[in-house]
């Protein structure tokens, strides 16, 4: 079976671990538990009729207390960039991390998740800014680990793009 | 230990040690710790990159590290992953080159990692909170990197060194500093923080220090919460808690005021002898004041949790009555009188708890003193055994006071049942003769043939049946008072003798020839108009003038309606003792009916009605339904015409049907009970003793049980 390593990148407390739990276990918890280092999970998916084992790397968010270790990204097939819709500064952080990853490892298929869509009334992104972020190489999705919105699509799109890239 | 020391040591340290083979597989240094045995596959050589997917990436770094034969150790950093056994655990991998071998060590992270995670979590939560309130960035941006003091910032996160230096954790910039706490913190706070940093990192436990900073706006309270970060550094989350402290102080001030108010209230209740009992939703005592305990002569603890009717009443009947009282609408409830076991007169008041209508507040008033005053007031409303506070009775009392000391003969006039004999007794009691006998005779009951003998006595053989000397009533009253009631019914022959006795102050026994001196004060009474009797020749005029030296008219009850409640209460008190019932009073309807009734039988009729009601009453209050049937009819009839009431015939009670109806009821009850007296008494709702007593009064002979 093909293995694909997909890393989640983003600032602290944007909901990376919650997205992974929703994707792998189908559950959600409101309780915030910070990730230290890396958490590895697996889930088998079918992409265009092909079984793929996704190995999901949930990386500790970068903040004043911890910096992203770029070496964790080695061997990854794609990245999911996560920002918290209620905290605009986390979008800057996600974009910054993406740029650093590209600089270190070259481009990879990626998706940008504007997370916490269930709190959209507290969002502080303008539609214009979101529209500008859209590109064919890096789709922008409004996700919610709480409701499950766009979670499957995000992983599927990155996995599919990564698989296409290898063919 | 069986193996060589070098092989056994890693397992003892809970470490799993592997050596990379040339084929990229790994040999494990046996024995492996139990967790590693469970998490790793059984086949050898081990493919560690396949066992733990994290290692698949880390081994790329390790390969570079080994290839360069760098000194030291390459650490992977912590990662969390499930092994073959499916148990998710956190590990750290260390790569090192040792004795020409590529060594990989796996360490399972435990408590220390969790503490680190907790510290980081706390710090991140604090930072997130600071971000959310926007104060950190605003404050830091406003004052510049090196501006002081930090105390003006509502919330700040610092990394503290053991010596008291610190670095600011300024988002999004890397930590800045070091700075010195002593530059802006009071010495006492710095000292406390230094001390606590050591405790915090050594014991891996959070610490807290409170301090105050003087600012241009005045003193502000701060709180520093220390969290262990590593072996010598602690995170400090500094918070401006001025508002909270002020709120707490205000709360404490209010609590103190409340406590003072409670104390004052309790003191006031105690001083006023008002007991307070708070009832919970189930009607049990949740709180009892000191005064309540004192009034009830019971320890407060003994009152708590008890259903309230049990506190105040011993018998189930009394408890039911109290509950019935409590269920009445508040406006109609009034206070319930009680007698405490210690003999105190109490009044119970029940209110809803305004904060929770399901709860109740009971107030207990000790009215013993009030009752005593009431009794004294009652006494002023009495004259001897006469009850009445009306102005017309006041006139009667004054006449009695005036005539009592004199030897004068007094004629007492009034309708049947107004209490003429009571007036006579009062005259006697207040006279200088009060120590002597008071002899009362109803002249209407004296047969003409015997009247003279009864009054004046006779000698043995004076007439047939006079078998021995007999002194008369005048002699019996010698030194005291003789009261001749219904003197208008005295036979004419006797009237003549009486006139002579009054004039001569001596009597002559029948059959004797020598008169005997007597010292008797004569009081007389009649319901008749003696002047009419004189005119019609039935009463001697000269006797009338002799006995009517002084006159007292006792008014009928209808002329002193205001006395009816007093009289009724007095009679009810008597019957309370006789019936053994906890009778407390009359319903308002009954009192209204009493006031409207013409009372042809006067006080005697009222007494009889009250007795009937007391016997019939099922509750502590005599109601309309408890009164005799003729009163029911009157209650249902239109209000009586006052002029007709005044003109009501002067009928004796028996003629009004009082006792007659009662006799019928008693006979009916005995008949329904099949002659069983106990059952008959129960049917009438009275005790057996009362039943017997009343039977005797009514002259009814019961059948045997």
Interface residues (C-beta under 8 A of the other chain):
Chain A: X3 X5 X12 X13 X32 X33 X34 X36 X37 X38 X39 X40 X42 X55 X57 X63 X64 X65 X66 X69 X71 X72 X74 X75 X87 X89 X93
Chain B: X52 X53 X54 X56 X57 X60 X61 X77 X78 X79 X80 X81 X90 X92 X113 X116 X117 X120 X121 X123 X124 X125 X127 X128 X131 X169 X170 X171 X172 X173 X174 X175
